[in-house]
Amino acid sequence: MHRIHIQHVPLQPNYQTQQKLNTQVATNNTFKEHLQRATNDQELKISKHANERLIERNIHISTEEWQVVTDKVFEARSKGVNQPLVLMDQAALIVSAKNATVITAMERTEAKGQLFTNIDGTIVL
């Protein structure tokens, strides 16, 4: 008796089918869904330099305070501010709103005698 071996080849969707599916998914999402997804992903990062300054200057910022800073930075970015100075009770932060990154940090008392350049907005908390 002869044996017939059938080899199964997995089906791969062709490019046109996949492109049609991607287009269909994209059109099913509303602007509101895209906006909510974009705003939920907003998180402020801390650069290595800023993290070192926070540690060496013993600056502690609570989770709630970080959330307020984050919200205000993204609000400022939506209004065209690219590099705000954030003045808090205990700290002064220079932030790149464009990159969503804290660039540097100092104690608020240390900031009193400083001249800040290359900022285009100030957030006072």
Order of alpha helices (4+ residues) and beta strands (2+ residues): alpha-alpha-beta-alpha-alpha-beta-beta-beta-alpha-beta
